[in-house]
Amino acid sequence: MGWITKVLASGPARKALGMLLAATTIALFLLNHRRAGERAGRLAERLQTSEKTHEIQRQMLDAASRRPPDRDALAQRMRDGRF
């Protein structure tokens, strides 16, 4: 175990270890950044889908508000060609 401390205490080994730690830190940062970007992309897609769904629901409610009140009114609209 003593030889490990001697090797790690030497200048080139310490420099290599420092470079390895820096490279590992940068790699982990980039992976985390990529994952965060993917998450943001999924959230944006979910928001877009939700907006489309809400727009369709608004159109359906608008159409329902203009419907005839009873069957006779519907028949009259169809005869007039306003359906």
mmCIF file of the N, C-alpha and C atoms, coordinates in Angstrom:
data_MODEL
# 
_entry.id   MODEL 
# 
loop_
_atom_site.group_PDB 
_atom_site.id 
_atom_site.type_symbol 
_atom_site.label_atom_id 
_atom_site.label_alt_id 
_atom_site.label_comp_id 
_atom_site.label_asym_id 
_atom_site.label_entity_id 
_atom_site.label_seq_id 
_atom_site.pdbx_PDB_ins_code 
_atom_site.Cartn_x 
_atom_site.Cartn_y 
_atom_site.Cartn_z 
_atom_site.occupancy 
_atom_site.B_iso_or_equiv 
_atom_site.pdbx_formal_charge 
_atom_site.auth_seq_id 
_atom_site.auth_comp_id 
_atom_site.auth_asym_id 
_atom_site.auth_atom_id 
_atom_site.pdbx_PDB_model_num 
ATOM 1   N N  . MET A 1 1  ? 0.817   -1.177 0.000   1.00 0.00 ? 1  MET A N  1 
ATOM 2   C CA . MET A 1 1  ? 0.000   0.000  0.000   1.00 0.00 ? 1  MET A CA 1 
ATOM 3   C C  . MET A 1 1  ? 0.870   1.254  0.000   1.00 0.00 ? 1  MET A C  1 
ATOM 4   N N  . GLY A 1 2  ? 2.061   1.127  0.512   1.00 0.00 ? 2  GLY A N  1 
ATOM 5   C CA . GLY A 1 2  ? 2.959   2.263  0.560   1.00 0.00 ? 2  GLY A CA 1 
ATOM 6   C C  . GLY A 1 2  ? 3.401   2.725  -0.815  1.00 0.00 ? 2  GLY A C  1 
ATOM 7   N N  . TRP A 1 3  ? 3.524   1.795  -1.757  1.00 0.00 ? 3  TRP A N  1 
ATOM 8   C CA . TRP A 1 3  ? 3.971   2.189  -3.099  1.00 0.00 ? 3  TRP A CA 1 
ATOM 9   C C  . TRP A 1 3  ? 2.899   2.985  -3.833  1.00 0.00 ? 3  TRP A C  1 
ATOM 10  N N  . ILE A 1 4  ? 1.614   2.754  -3.498  1.00 0.00 ? 4  ILE A N  1 
ATOM 11  C CA . ILE A 1 4  ? 0.541   3.518  -4.141  1.00 0.00 ? 4  ILE A CA 1 
ATOM 12  C C  . ILE A 1 4  ? 0.635   4.985  -3.726  1.00 0.00 ? 4  ILE A C  1 
ATOM 13  N N  . THR A 1 5  ? 0.850   5.224  -2.472  1.00 0.00 ? 5  THR A N  1 
ATOM 14  C CA . THR A 1 5  ? 0.968   6.613  -2.013  1.00 0.00 ? 5  THR A CA 1 
ATOM 15  C C  . THR A 1 5  ? 2.202   7.283  -2.595  1.00 0.00 ? 5  THR A C  1 
ATOM 16  N N  . LYS A 1 6  ? 3.280   6.510  -2.773  1.00 0.00 ? 6  LYS A N  1 
ATOM 17  C CA . LYS A 1 6  ? 4.474   7.083  -3.390  1.00 0.00 ? 6  LYS A CA 1 
ATOM 18  C C  . LYS A 1 6  ? 4.219   7.455  -4.843  1.00 0.00 ? 6  LYS A C  1 
ATOM 19  N N  . VAL A 1 7  ? 3.507   6.565  -5.554  1.00 0.00 ? 7  VAL A N  1 
ATOM 20  C CA . VAL A 1 7  ? 3.217   6.836  -6.974  1.00 0.00 ? 7  VAL A CA 1 
ATOM 21  C C  . VAL A 1 7  ? 2.290   8.029  -7.101  1.00 0.00 ? 7  VAL A C  1 
ATOM 22  N N  . LEU A 1 8  ? 1.240   8.056  -6.270  1.00 0.00 ? 8  LEU A N  1 
ATOM 23  C CA . LEU A 1 8  ? 0.287   9.168  -6.349  1.00 0.00 ? 8  LEU A CA 1 
ATOM 24  C C  . LEU A 1 8  ? 0.887   10.483 -5.871  1.00 0.00 ? 8  LEU A C  1 
ATOM 25  N N  . ALA A 1 9  ? 1.914   10.405 -5.046  1.00 0.00 ? 9  ALA A N  1 
ATOM 26  C CA . ALA A 1 9  ? 2.555   11.624 -4.554  1.00 0.00 ? 9  ALA A CA 1 
ATOM 27  C C  . ALA A 1 9  ? 3.501   12.222 -5.586  1.00 0.00 ? 9  ALA A C  1 
ATOM 28  N N  . SER A 1 10 ? 3.866   11.449 -6.604  1.00 0.00 ? 10 SER A N  1 
ATOM 29  C CA . SER A 1 10 ? 4.788   11.977 -7.607  1.00 0.00 ? 10 SER A CA 1 
ATOM 30  C C  . SER A 1 10 ? 4.070   12.999 -8.492  1.00 0.00 ? 10 SER A C  1 
ATOM 31  N N  . GLY A 1 11 ? 4.815   13.903 -9.052  1.00 0.00 ? 11 GLY A N  1 
ATOM 32  C CA . GLY A 1 11 ? 4.264   14.995 -9.857  1.00 0.00 ? 11 GLY A CA 1 
ATOM 33  C C  . GLY A 1 11 ? 3.459   14.548 -11.068 1.00 0.00 ? 11 GLY A C  1 
ATOM 34  N N  . PRO A 1 12 ? 4.016   13.700 -11.949 1.00 0.00 ? 12 PRO A N  1 
ATOM 35  C CA . PRO A 1 12 ? 3.265   13.305 -13.140 1.00 0.00 ? 12 PRO A CA 1 
ATOM 36  C C  . PRO A 1 12 ? 1.983   12.525 -12.814 1.00 0.00 ? 12 PRO A C  1 
ATOM 37  N N  . ALA A 1 13 ? 2.028   11.705 -11.777 1.00 0.00 ? 13 ALA A N  1 
ATOM 38  C CA . ALA A 1 13 ? 0.837   10.940 -11.405 1.00 0.00 ? 13 ALA A CA 1 
ATOM 39  C C  . ALA A 1 13 ? -0.243  11.869 -10.873 1.00 0.00 ? 13 ALA A C  1 
ATOM 40  N N  . ARG A 1 14 ? 0.143   12.852 -10.080 1.00 0.00 ? 14 ARG A N  1 
ATOM 41  C CA . ARG A 1 14 ? -0.835  13.816 -9.568  1.00 0.00 ? 14 ARG A CA 1 
ATOM 42  C C  . ARG A 1 14 ? -1.440  14.633 -10.696 1.00 0.00 ? 14 ARG A C  1 
ATOM 43  N N  . LYS A 1 15 ? -0.615  14.985 -11.660 1.00 0.00 ? 15 LYS A N  1 
ATOM 44  C CA . LYS A 1 15 ? -1.102  15.756 -12.802 1.00 0.00 ? 15 LYS A CA 1 
ATOM 45  C C  . LYS A 1 15 ? -2.076  14.910 -13.633 1.00 0.00 ? 15 LYS A C  1 
ATOM 46  N N  . ALA A 1 16 ? -1.715  13.644 -13.846 1.00 0.00 ? 16 ALA A N  1 
ATOM 47  C CA . ALA A 1 16 ? -2.591  12.746 -14.602 1.00 0.00 ? 16 ALA A CA 1 
ATOM 48  C C  . ALA A 1 16 ? -3.906  12.524 -13.858 1.00 0.00 ? 16 ALA A C  1 
ATOM 49  N N  . LEU A 1 17 ? -3.840  12.357 -12.557 1.00 0.00 ? 17 LEU A N  1 
ATOM 50  C CA . LEU A 1 17 ? -5.045  12.166 -11.763 1.00 0.00 ? 17 LEU A CA 1 
ATOM 51  C C  . LEU A 1 17 ? -5.929  13.411 -11.820 1.00 0.00 ? 17 LEU A C  1 
ATOM 52  N N  . GLY A 1 18 ? -5.306  14.569 -11.756 1.00 0.00 ? 18 GLY A N  1 
ATOM 53  C CA . GLY A 1 18 ? -6.064  15.821 -11.868 1.00 0.00 ? 18 GLY A CA 1 
ATOM 54  C C  . GLY A 1 18 ? -6.735  15.945 -13.225 1.00 0.00 ? 18 GLY A C  1 
ATOM 55  N N  . MET A 1 19 ? -6.023  15.584 -14.283 1.00 0.00 ? 19 MET A N  1 
ATOM 56  C CA . MET A 1 19 ? -6.599  15.630 -15.628 1.00 0.00 ? 19 MET A CA 1 
ATOM 57  C C  . MET A 1 19 ? -7.754  14.638 -15.762 1.00 0.00 ? 19 MET A C  1 
ATOM 58  N N  . LEU A 1 20 ? -7.578  13.450 -15.170 1.00 0.00 ? 20 LEU A N  1 
ATOM 59  C CA . LEU A 1 20 ? -8.635  12.435 -15.207 1.00 0.00 ? 20 LEU A CA 1 
ATOM 60  C C  . LEU A 1 20 ? -9.876  12.925 -14.473 1.00 0.00 ? 20 LEU A C  1 
ATOM 61  N N  . LEU A 1 21 ? -9.689  13.542 -13.329 1.00 0.00 ? 21 LEU A N  1 
ATOM 62  C CA . LEU A 1 21 ? -10.825 14.081 -12.578 1.00 0.00 ? 21 LEU A CA 1 
ATOM 63  C C  . LEU A 1 21 ? -11.507 15.213 -13.348 1.00 0.00 ? 21 LEU A C  1 
ATOM 64  N N  . ALA A 1 22 ? -10.727 16.057 -13.988 1.00 0.00 ? 22 ALA A N  1 
ATOM 65  C CA . ALA A 1 22 ? -11.307 17.148 -14.774 1.00 0.00 ? 22 ALA A CA 1 
ATOM 66  C C  . ALA A 1 22 ? -12.095 16.607 -15.956 1.00 0.00 ? 22 ALA A C  1 
ATOM 67  N N  . ALA A 1 23 ? -11.540 15.609 -16.642 1.00 0.00 ? 23 ALA A N  1 
ATOM 68  C CA . ALA A 1 23 ? -12.231 15.016 -17.784 1.00 0.00 ? 23 ALA A CA 1 
ATOM 69  C C  . ALA A 1 23 ? -13.525 14.338 -17.342 1.00 0.00 ? 23 ALA A C  1 
ATOM 70  N N  . THR A 1 24 ? -13.475 13.653 -16.208 1.00 0.00 ? 24 THR A N  1 
ATOM 71  C CA . THR A 1 24 ? -14.679 13.002 -15.690 1.00 0.00 ? 24 THR A CA 1 
ATOM 72  C C  . THR A 1 24 ? -15.737 14.031 -15.324 1.00 0.00 ? 24 THR A C  1 
ATOM 73  N N  . THR A 1 25 ? -15.327 15.123 -14.709 1.00 0.00 ? 25 THR A N  1 
ATOM 74  C CA . THR A 1 25 ? -16.263 16.188 -14.341 1.00 0.00 ? 25 THR A CA 1 
ATOM 75  C C  . THR A 1 25 ? -16.921 16.782 -15.574 1.00 0.00 ? 25 THR A C  1 
ATOM 76  N N  . ILE A 1 26 ? -16.126 17.045 -16.596 1.00 0.00 ? 26 ILE A N  1 
ATOM 77  C CA . ILE A 1 26 ? -16.672 17.620 -17.837 1.00 0.00 ? 26 ILE A CA 1 
ATOM 78  C C  . ILE A 1 26 ? -17.623 16.639 -18.502 1.00 0.00 ? 26 ILE A C  1 
ATOM 79  N N  . ALA A 1 27 ? -17.261 15.359 -18.549 1.00 0.00 ? 27 ALA A N  1 
ATOM 80  C CA . ALA A 1 27 ? -18.125 14.352 -19.170 1.00 0.00 ? 27 ALA A CA 1 
ATOM 81  C C  . ALA A 1 27 ? -19.445 14.242 -18.426 1.00 0.00 ? 27 ALA A C  1 
ATOM 82  N N  . LEU A 1 28 ? -19.405 14.241 -17.099 1.00 0.00 ? 28 LEU A N  1 
ATOM 83  C CA . LEU A 1 28 ? -20.644 14.167 -16.322 1.00 0.00 ? 28 LEU A CA 1 
ATOM 84  C C  . LEU A 1 28 ? -21.503 15.414 -16.528 1.00 0.00 ? 28 LEU A C  1 
ATOM 85  N N  . PHE A 1 29 ? -20.863 16.587 -16.609 1.00 0.00 ? 29 PHE A N  1 
ATOM 86  C CA . PHE A 1 29 ? -21.603 17.815 -16.866 1.00 0.00 ? 29 PHE A CA 1 
ATOM 87  C C  . PHE A 1 29 ? -22.303 17.756 -18.219 1.00 0.00 ? 29 PHE A C  1 
ATOM 88  N N  . LEU A 1 30 ? -21.604 17.288 -19.243 1.00 0.00 ? 30 LEU A N  1 
ATOM 89  C CA . LEU A 1 30 ? -22.194 17.219 -20.577 1.00 0.00 ? 30 LEU A CA 1 
ATOM 90  C C  . LEU A 1 30 ? -23.343 16.220 -20.634 1.00 0.00 ? 30 LEU A C  1 
ATOM 91  N N  . LEU A 1 31 ? -23.192 15.094 -19.964 1.00 0.00 ? 31 LEU A N  1 
ATOM 92  C CA . LEU A 1 31 ? -24.278 14.115 -19.932 1.00 0.00 ? 31 LEU A CA 1 
ATOM 93  C C  . LEU A 1 31 ? -25.510 14.676 -19.217 1.00 0.00 ? 31 LEU A C  1 
ATOM 94  N N  . ASN A 1 32 ? -25.275 15.374 -18.120 1.00 0.00 ? 32 ASN A N  1 
ATOM 95  C CA . ASN A 1 32 ? -26.392 15.973 -17.396 1.00 0.00 ? 32 ASN A CA 1 
ATOM 96  C C  . ASN A 1 32 ? -27.062 17.062 -18.231 1.00 0.00 ? 32 ASN A C  1 
ATOM 97  N N  . HIS A 1 33 ? -26.269 17.842 -18.930 1.00 0.00 ? 33 HIS A N  1 
ATOM 98  C CA . HIS A 1 33 ? -26.797 18.896 -19.793 1.00 0.00 ? 33 HIS A CA 1 
ATOM 99  C C  . HIS A 1 33 ? -27.656 18.296 -20.909 1.00 0.00 ? 33 HIS A C  1 
ATOM 100 N N  . ARG A 1 34 ? -27.197 17.207 -21.491 1.00 0.00 ? 34 ARG A N  1 
ATOM 101 C CA . ARG A 1 34 ? -27.952 16.524 -22.550 1.00 0.00 ? 34 ARG A CA 1 
ATOM 102 C C  . ARG A 1 34 ? -29.278 16.001 -22.007 1.00 0.00 ? 34 ARG A C  1 
ATOM 103 N N  . ARG A 1 35 ? -29.234 15.403 -20.833 1.00 0.00 ? 35 ARG A N  1 
ATOM 104 C CA . ARG A 1 35 ? -30.454 14.867 -20.231 1.00 0.00 ? 35 ARG A CA 1 
ATOM 105 C C  . ARG A 1 35 ? -31.448 15.980 -19.932 1.00 0.00 ? 35 ARG A C  1 
ATOM 106 N N  . ALA A 1 36 ? -30.954 17.114 -19.465 1.00 0.00 ? 36 ALA A N  1 
ATOM 107 C CA . ALA A 1 36 ? -31.828 18.258 -19.188 1.00 0.00 ? 36 ALA A CA 1 
ATOM 108 C C  . ALA A 1 36 ? -32.451 18.775 -20.479 1.00 0.00 ? 36 ALA A C  1 
ATOM 109 N N  . GLY A 1 37 ? -31.693 18.775 -21.561 1.00 0.00 ? 37 GLY A N  1 
ATOM 110 C CA . GLY A 1 37 ? -32.232 19.189 -22.857 1.00 0.00 ? 37 GLY A CA 1 
ATOM 111 C C  . GLY A 1 37 ? -33.319 18.253 -23.352 1.00 0.00 ? 37 GLY A C  1 
ATOM 112 N N  . GLU A 1 38 ? -33.110 16.967 -23.164 1.00 0.00 ? 38 GLU A N  1 
ATOM 113 C CA . GLU A 1 38 ? -34.129 15.997 -23.564 1.00 0.00 ? 38 GLU A CA 1 
ATOM 114 C C  . GLU A 1 38 ? -35.402 16.202 -22.754 1.00 0.00 ? 38 GLU A C  1 
ATOM 115 N N  . ARG A 1 39 ? -35.234 16.440 -21.455 1.00 0.00 ? 39 ARG A N  1 
ATOM 116 C CA . ARG A 1 39 ? -36.395 16.659 -20.579 1.00 0.00 ? 39 ARG A CA 1 
ATOM 117 C C  . ARG A 1 39 ? -37.154 17.906 -21.021 1.00 0.00 ? 39 ARG A C  1 
ATOM 118 N N  . ALA A 1 40 ? -36.434 18.966 -21.347 1.00 0.00 ? 40 ALA A N  1 
ATOM 119 C CA . ALA A 1 40 ? -37.074 20.201 -21.795 1.00 0.00 ? 40 ALA A CA 1 
ATOM 120 C C  . ALA A 1 40 ? -37.803 19.977 -23.110 1.00 0.00 ? 40 ALA A C  1 
ATOM 121 N N  . GLY A 1 41 ? -37.221 19.174 -23.995 1.00 0.00 ? 41 GLY A N  1 
ATOM 122 C CA . GLY A 1 41 ? -37.876 18.864 -25.265 1.00 0.00 ? 41 GLY A CA 1 
ATOM 123 C C  . GLY A 1 41 ? -39.174 18.095 -25.063 1.00 0.00 ? 41 GLY A C  1 
ATOM 124 N N  . ARG A 1 42 ? -39.147 17.141 -24.132 1.00 0.00 ? 42 ARG A N  1 
ATOM 125 C CA . ARG A 1 42 ? -40.373 16.382 -23.852 1.00 0.00 ? 42 ARG A CA 1 
ATOM 126 C C  . ARG A 1 42 ? -41.450 17.283 -23.257 1.00 0.00 ? 42 ARG A C  1 
ATOM 127 N N  . LEU A 1 43 ? -41.049 18.196 -22.376 1.00 0.00 ? 43 LEU A N  1 
ATOM 128 C CA . LEU A 1 43 ? -42.018 19.117 -21.786 1.00 0.00 ? 43 LEU A CA 1 
ATOM 129 C C  . LEU A 1 43 ? -42.609 20.051 -22.837 1.00 0.00 ? 43 LEU A C  1 
ATOM 130 N N  . ALA A 1 44 ? -41.783 20.506 -23.758 1.00 0.00 ? 44 ALA A N  1 
ATOM 131 C CA . ALA A 1 44 ? -42.278 21.377 -24.825 1.00 0.00 ? 44 ALA A CA 1 
ATOM 132 C C  . ALA A 1 44 ? -43.261 20.623 -25.716 1.00 0.00 ? 44 ALA A C  1 
ATOM 133 N N  . GLU A 1 45 ? -42.950 19.374 -26.014 1.00 0.00 ? 45 GLU A N  1 
ATOM 134 C CA . GLU A 1 45 ? -43.861 18.565 -26.828 1.00 0.00 ? 45 GLU A CA 1 
ATOM 135 C C  . GLU A 1 45 ? -45.175 18.332 -26.094 1.00 0.00 ? 45 GLU A C  1 
ATOM 136 N N  . ARG A 1 46 ? -45.103 18.076 -24.794 1.00 0.00 ? 46 ARG A N  1 
ATOM 137 C CA . ARG A 1 46 ? -46.324 17.869 -24.000 1.00 0.00 ? 46 ARG A CA 1 
ATOM 138 C C  . ARG A 1 46 ? -47.162 19.141 -23.974 1.00 0.00 ? 46 ARG A C  1 
ATOM 139 N N  . LEU A 1 47 ? -46.516 20.299 -23.848 1.00 0.00 ? 47 LEU A N  1 
ATOM 140 C CA . LEU A 1 47 ? -47.235 21.574 -23.851 1.00 0.00 ? 47 LEU A CA 1 
ATOM 141 C C  . LEU A 1 47 ? -47.924 21.809 -25.195 1.00 0.00 ? 47 LEU A C  1 
ATOM 142 N N  . GLN A 1 48 ? -47.229 21.515 -26.277 1.00 0.00 ? 48 GLN A N  1 
ATOM 143 C CA . GLN A 1 48 ? -47.808 21.695 -27.607 1.00 0.00 ? 48 GLN A CA 1 
ATOM 144 C C  . GLN A 1 48 ? -49.025 20.788 -27.785 1.00 0.00 ? 48 GLN A C  1 
ATOM 145 N N  . THR A 1 49 ? -48.925 19.550 -27.360 1.00 0.00 ? 49 THR A N  1 
ATOM 146 C CA . THR A 1 49 ? -50.049 18.616 -27.459 1.00 0.00 ? 49 THR A CA 1 
ATOM 147 C C  . THR A 1 49 ? -51.219 19.099 -26.613 1.00 0.00 ? 49 THR A C  1 
ATOM 148 N N  . SER A 1 50 ? -50.913 19.592 -25.430 1.00 0.00 ? 50 SER A N  1 
ATOM 149 C CA . SER A 1 50 ? -51.966 20.106 -24.545 1.00 0.00 ? 50 SER A CA 1 
ATOM 150 C C  . SER A 1 50 ? -52.666 21.310 -25.172 1.00 0.00 ? 50 SER A C  1 
ATOM 151 N N  . GLU A 1 51 ? -51.902 22.199 -25.789 1.00 0.00 ? 51 GLU A N  1 
ATOM 152 C CA . GLU A 1 51 ? -52.507 23.372 -26.442 1.00 0.00 ? 51 GLU A CA 1 
ATOM 153 C C  . GLU A 1 51 ? -53.418 22.956 -27.591 1.00 0.00 ? 51 GLU A C  1 
ATOM 154 N N  . LYS A 1 52 ? -52.993 21.964 -28.381 1.00 0.00 ? 52 LYS A N  1 
ATOM 155 C CA . LYS A 1 52 ? -53.840 21.475 -29.473 1.00 0.00 ? 52 LYS A CA 1 
ATOM 156 C C  . LYS A 1 52 ? -55.137 20.892 -28.923 1.00 0.00 ? 52 LYS A C  1 
ATOM 157 N N  . THR A 1 53 ? -55.014 20.105 -27.855 1.00 0.00 ? 53 THR A N  1 
ATOM 158 C CA . THR A 1 53 ? -56.194 19.492 -27.250 1.00 0.00 ? 53 THR A CA 1 
ATOM 159 C C  . THR A 1 53 ? -57.156 20.558 -26.734 1.00 0.00 ? 53 THR A C  1 
ATOM 160 N N  . HIS A 1 54 ? -56.633 21.581 -26.075 1.00 0.00 ? 54 HIS A N  1 
ATOM 161 C CA . HIS A 1 54 ? -57.489 22.646 -25.555 1.00 0.00 ? 54 HIS A CA 1 
ATOM 162 C C  . HIS A 1 54 ? -58.159 23.416 -26.682 1.00 0.00 ? 54 HIS A C  1 
ATOM 163 N N  . GLU A 1 55 ? -57.459 23.638 -27.772 1.00 0.00 ? 55 GLU A N  1 
ATOM 164 C CA . GLU A 1 55 ? -58.060 24.340 -28.910 1.00 0.00 ? 55 GLU A CA 1 
ATOM 165 C C  . GLU A 1 55 ? -59.213 23.527 -29.497 1.00 0.00 ? 55 GLU A C  1 
ATOM 166 N N  . ILE A 1 56 ? -59.032 22.234 -29.625 1.00 0.00 ? 56 ILE A N  1 
ATOM 167 C CA . ILE A 1 56 ? -60.097 21.365 -30.139 1.00 0.00 ? 56 ILE A CA 1 
ATOM 168 C C  . ILE A 1 56 ? -61.287 21.377 -29.185 1.00 0.00 ? 56 ILE A C  1 
ATOM 169 N N  . GLN A 1 57 ? -61.028 21.330 -27.885 1.00 0.00 ? 57 GLN A N  1 
ATOM 170 C CA . GLN A 1 57 ? -62.115 21.378 -26.907 1.00 0.00 ? 57 GLN A CA 1 
ATOM 171 C C  . GLN A 1 57 ? -62.862 22.706 -26.975 1.00 0.00 ? 57 GLN A C  1 
ATOM 172 N N  . ARG A 1 58 ? -62.133 23.815 -27.178 1.00 0.00 ? 58 ARG A N  1 
ATOM 173 C CA . ARG A 1 58 ? -62.796 25.119 -27.334 1.00 0.00 ? 58 ARG A CA 1 
ATOM 174 C C  . ARG A 1 58 ? -63.694 25.131 -28.564 1.00 0.00 ? 58 ARG A C  1 
ATOM 175 N N  . GLN A 1 59 ? -63.214 24.555 -29.666 1.00 0.00 ? 59 GLN A N  1 
ATOM 176 C CA . GLN A 1 59 ? -64.025 24.491 -30.881 1.00 0.00 ? 59 GLN A CA 1 
ATOM 177 C C  . GLN A 1 59 ? -65.282 23.654 -30.654 1.00 0.00 ? 59 GLN A C  1 
ATOM 178 N N  . MET A 1 60 ? -65.138 22.544 -29.927 1.00 0.00 ? 60 MET A N  1 
ATOM 179 C CA . MET A 1 60 ? -66.292 21.698 -29.650 1.00 0.00 ? 60 MET A CA 1 
ATOM 180 C C  . MET A 1 60 ? -67.311 22.436 -28.771 1.00 0.00 ? 60 MET A C  1 
ATOM 181 N N  . LEU A 1 61 ? -66.841 23.164 -27.773 1.00 0.00 ? 61 LEU A N  1 
ATOM 182 C CA . LEU A 1 61 ? -67.749 23.929 -26.925 1.00 0.00 ? 61 LEU A CA 1 
ATOM 183 C C  . LEU A 1 61 ? -68.443 25.040 -27.708 1.00 0.00 ? 61 LEU A C  1 
ATOM 184 N N  . ASP A 1 62 ? -67.704 25.679 -28.607 1.00 0.00 ? 62 ASP A N  1 
ATOM 185 C CA . ASP A 1 62 ? -68.297 26.721 -29.449 1.00 0.00 ? 62 ASP A CA 1 
ATOM 186 C C  . ASP A 1 62 ? -69.385 26.130 -30.346 1.00 0.00 ? 62 ASP A C  1 
ATOM 187 N N  . ALA A 1 63 ? -69.105 24.990 -30.942 1.00 0.00 ? 63 ALA A N  1 
ATOM 188 C CA . ALA A 1 63 ? -70.095 24.335 -31.791 1.00 0.00 ? 63 ALA A CA 1 
ATOM 189 C C  . ALA A 1 63 ? -71.311 23.909 -30.964 1.00 0.00 ? 63 ALA A C  1 
ATOM 190 N N  . ALA A 1 64 ? -71.080 23.413 -29.755 1.00 0.00 ? 64 ALA A N  1 
ATOM 191 C CA . ALA A 1 64 ? -72.197 22.990 -28.903 1.00 0.00 ? 64 ALA A CA 1 
ATOM 192 C C  . ALA A 1 64 ? -73.051 24.175 -28.489 1.00 0.00 ? 64 ALA A C  1 
ATOM 193 N N  . SER A 1 65 ? -72.466 25.350 -28.345 1.00 0.00 ? 65 SER A N  1 
ATOM 194 C CA . SER A 1 65 ? -73.253 26.523 -27.945 1.00 0.00 ? 65 SER A CA 1 
ATOM 195 C C  . SER A 1 65 ? -74.147 27.017 -29.079 1.00 0.00 ? 65 SER A C  1 
ATOM 196 N N  . ARG A 1 66 ? -73.813 26.667 -30.308 1.00 0.00 ? 66 ARG A N  1 
ATOM 197 C CA . ARG A 1 66 ? -74.619 27.094 -31.462 1.00 0.00 ? 66 ARG A CA 1 
ATOM 198 C C  . ARG A 1 66 ? -75.597 26.020 -31.935 1.00 0.00 ? 66 ARG A C  1 
ATOM 199 N N  . ARG A 1 67 ? -75.713 24.920 -31.195 1.00 0.00 ? 67 ARG A N  1 
ATOM 200 C CA . ARG A 1 67 ? -76.593 23.843 -31.643 1.00 0.00 ? 67 ARG A CA 1 
ATOM 201 C C  . ARG A 1 67 ? -78.061 24.241 -31.454 1.00 0.00 ? 67 ARG A C  1 
ATOM 202 N N  . PRO A 1 68 ? -78.932 23.639 -32.241 1.00 0.00 ? 68 PRO A N  1 
ATOM 203 C CA . PRO A 1 68 ? -80.366 23.937 -32.088 1.00 0.00 ? 68 PRO A CA 1 
ATOM 204 C C  . PRO A 1 68 ? -80.890 23.368 -30.764 1.00 0.00 ? 68 PRO A C  1 
ATOM 205 N N  . PRO A 1 69 ? -81.859 24.042 -30.167 1.00 0.00 ? 69 PRO A N  1 
ATOM 206 C CA . PRO A 1 69 ? -82.336 23.626 -28.852 1.00 0.00 ? 69 PRO A CA 1 
ATOM 207 C C  . PRO A 1 69 ? -83.139 22.316 -28.847 1.00 0.00 ? 69 PRO A C  1 
ATOM 208 N N  . ASP A 1 70 ? -83.781 21.995 -29.957 1.00 0.00 ? 70 ASP A N  1 
ATOM 209 C CA . ASP A 1 70 ? -84.575 20.763 -29.980 1.00 0.00 ? 70 ASP A CA 1 
ATOM 210 C C  . ASP A 1 70 ? -84.585 20.167 -31.389 1.00 0.00 ? 70 ASP A C  1 
ATOM 211 N N  . ARG A 1 71 ? -85.268 19.029 -31.532 1.00 0.00 ? 71 ARG A N  1 
ATOM 212 C CA . ARG A 1 71 ? -85.276 18.324 -32.820 1.00 0.00 ? 71 ARG A CA 1 
ATOM 213 C C  . ARG A 1 71 ? -85.984 19.113 -33.910 1.00 0.00 ? 71 ARG A C  1 
ATOM 214 N N  . ASP A 1 72 ? -87.033 19.825 -33.544 1.00 0.00 ? 72 ASP A N  1 
ATOM 215 C CA . ASP A 1 72 ? -87.772 20.611 -34.543 1.00 0.00 ? 72 ASP A CA 1 
ATOM 216 C C  . ASP A 1 72 ? -86.900 21.736 -35.107 1.00 0.00 ? 72 ASP A C  1 
ATOM 217 N N  . ALA A 1 73 ? -86.150 22.380 -34.240 1.00 0.00 ? 73 ALA A N  1 
ATOM 218 C CA . ALA A 1 73 ? -85.260 23.443 -34.699 1.00 0.00 ? 73 ALA A CA 1 
ATOM 219 C C  . ALA A 1 73 ? -84.156 22.859 -35.588 1.00 0.00 ? 73 ALA A C  1 
ATOM 220 N N  . LEU A 1 74 ? -83.680 21.664 -35.261 1.00 0.00 ? 74 LEU A N  1 
ATOM 221 C CA . LEU A 1 74 ? -82.668 21.011 -36.094 1.00 0.00 ? 74 LEU A CA 1 
ATOM 222 C C  . LEU A 1 74 ? -83.238 20.689 -37.464 1.00 0.00 ? 74 LEU A C  1 
ATOM 223 N N  . ALA A 1 75 ? -84.449 20.144 -37.480 1.00 0.00 ? 75 ALA A N  1 
ATOM 224 C CA . ALA A 1 75 ? -85.082 19.821 -38.765 1.00 0.00 ? 75 ALA A CA 1 
ATOM 225 C C  . ALA A 1 75 ? -85.266 21.089 -39.598 1.00 0.00 ? 75 ALA A C  1 
ATOM 226 N N  . GLN A 1 76 ? -85.687 22.181 -38.954 1.00 0.00 ? 76 GLN A N  1 
ATOM 227 C CA . GLN A 1 76 ? -85.878 23.447 -39.674 1.00 0.00 ? 76 GLN A CA 1 
ATOM 228 C C  . GLN A 1 76 ? -84.561 23.959 -40.238 1.00 0.00 ? 76 GLN A C  1 
ATOM 229 N N  . ARG A 1 77 ? -83.477 23.866 -39.467 1.00 0.00 ? 77 ARG A N  1 
ATOM 230 C CA . ARG A 1 77 ? -82.154 24.283 -39.955 1.00 0.00 ? 77 ARG A CA 1 
ATOM 231 C C  . ARG A 1 77 ? -81.726 23.461 -41.149 1.00 0.00 ? 77 ARG A C  1 
ATOM 232 N N  . MET A 1 78 ? -81.983 22.147 -41.100 1.00 0.00 ? 78 MET A N  1 
ATOM 233 C CA . MET A 1 78 ? -81.593 21.273 -42.199 1.00 0.00 ? 78 MET A CA 1 
ATOM 234 C C  . MET A 1 78 ? -82.417 21.605 -43.447 1.00 0.00 ? 78 MET A C  1 
ATOM 235 N N  . ARG A 1 79 ? -83.696 21.920 -43.273 1.00 0.00 ? 79 ARG A N  1 
ATOM 236 C CA . ARG A 1 79 ? -84.522 22.306 -44.433 1.00 0.00 ? 79 ARG A CA 1 
ATOM 237 C C  . ARG A 1 79 ? -84.048 23.599 -45.058 1.00 0.00 ? 79 ARG A C  1 
ATOM 238 N N  . ASP A 1 80 ? -83.597 24.513 -44.219 1.00 0.00 ? 80 ASP A N  1 
ATOM 239 C CA . ASP A 1 80 ? -83.112 25.807 -44.709 1.00 0.00 ? 80 ASP A CA 1 
ATOM 240 C C  . ASP A 1 80 ? -81.709 25.698 -45.308 1.00 0.00 ? 80 ASP A C  1 
ATOM 241 N N  . GLY A 1 81 ? -81.021 24.570 -45.090 1.00 0.00 ? 81 GLY A N  1 
ATOM 242 C CA . GLY A 1 81 ? -79.674 24.387 -45.614 1.00 0.00 ? 81 GLY A CA 1 
ATOM 243 C C  . GLY A 1 81 ? -78.616 25.082 -44.775 1.00 0.00 ? 81 GLY A C  1 
ATOM 244 N N  . ARG A 1 82 ? -78.906 25.349 -43.519 1.00 0.00 ? 82 ARG A N  1 
ATOM 245 C CA . ARG A 1 82 ? -77.961 26.036 -42.657 1.00 0.00 ? 82 ARG A CA 1 
ATOM 246 C C  . ARG A 1 82 ? -77.232 25.085 -41.715 1.00 0.00 ? 82 ARG A C  1 
ATOM 247 N N  . PHE A 1 83 ? -77.271 23.809 -41.966 1.00 0.00 ? 83 PHE A N  1 
ATOM 248 C CA . PHE A 1 83 ? -76.629 22.858 -41.072 1.00 0.00 ? 83 PHE A CA 1 
ATOM 249 C C  . PHE A 1 83 ? -75.163 22.939 -41.277 1.00 0.00 ? 83 PHE A C  1 
# 
